[in-house]
Amino acid sequence: MTPSTIPDITDAEHWMVSTTIAERWSNKKIDIEMADVEIRMHPDDRVLSLCPALYWQVDNTSFVIVKTGERNYRCQFYYRGYQQYGTGKTEFDDIADCITTLLQVHSDKETELSMEQH
């Protein structure tokens, strides 16, 4: 898929992500930014593809959802460049499933980190 065939993030997709984030962090104002990111669509690709993305930060964590097709999304969160975490699923075909899974994996990681500190 060439970059020109990847549609922009729709208002409905943005709404789904912002609503889910607001439910998770109801006590905080989270700003979601639209961005463009360059990714390898396939691990062996030599050329990067430009894809639309949603990016936000909460405390010391950064999150990104990348739209890779009409109904295809990839996501991850990270604390520092070398502490990157995915969901274990390469790509989602539903943004609600993508954001929900991403936030659940993040919550599990936060629990794991807090247990290591005690």
N, C-alpha and C positions, 0 to 999 in steps of 0.2 A: 504494500500500500504506500503510495507516495504521500508526502506531506499535504499536498493540495486536496487529497480526497478525505482527509481526516476532518470531520466537521468540528466547529467550535463547540464549546460547552454551552448547553442550552440554559435558559432561565429555569426550566424545570429541574435539570440536574443540579444547578447551583442551589436552588431552593431545597432540594433533598439533602444535600450535604450540610447547608447552613442550619436547617431545622434539626438534623440529627446531632450536630455539634452543640447547638443551643440546649438540647435535651441533656446531653452529657455534662456540659459545663454551664449549668443554669445560673451559676453565681459569677460568671465572667463574661465580658464582652470579647468575642473572638472575631478578629477581622480576617476574612478570607480574601486572598488576592488571586486574580487571574494571572496566569503566566504562560510562557511558552518554554518548553524544555526539549533538549535534544536527547534522544534515546536510540538504542539499537532495537529495532523491531524484533530481530532474531539474534540469538547469541553470536552467530557467525557473520553477521552483517559488518561490513567495513565502513559503510556510510551511515551517518546518524540521520534520523528522521526528526523533524520538528513537529511537536505535538502540543496541543493545548493542555493546561493543567490548572488545578486549584491547589493553593499553598496556604498554610496557616501555622501559627506557632502557639503553643500553650506552655507557659513556664519555660523549661529547658528543652522542650521537645518540638521538633519541626515535622510537619506532615505534608504529604503530597499525593494527589490523585491525578494520574495522567490519562487522558483520553486517547486511545490508540486506534479507534475505529468508531463506526456509527453507534454501536452499543458494546464497546470494549474499553475496559479500564484496568490500570495497574496502580498499585499504591504501596507506600512504605512510610515509615516514620524513622526519625533518627535523632540521637542526642548530640553526637559529634559526627564528623565525616566518616570516622571509622566504626561508629556504632550504629549501623543501619539495620533495620528490621523490616521484613515483609510479613505477609500473612501465611506463607506456605502455598499460596495459590498464585500461579503466574499471572492470570488474567481473569477478570470478572465480566459477565455479560449483563449485569444489572448494577446500577450505581448504588442502590439502596443496600444490596448485599455487600458491595465493596466497602462502603463507609462503615457499615455495622461491623463487619469482620475486622476492618482496620482498627476501629476503636476498641473492640473486644481484645484483640491481640495486644494492643497498647496497655489496656487495663491489666491484663495478665502479666505483662512484663513489669509494670509498675509494682504489682504485688510481689513478684519474684525479687525485684531489686530491694524493696523495703524489708523483706524477710532476710536478705543477705546482710543488711546493715544492722540487724539485731542479733 
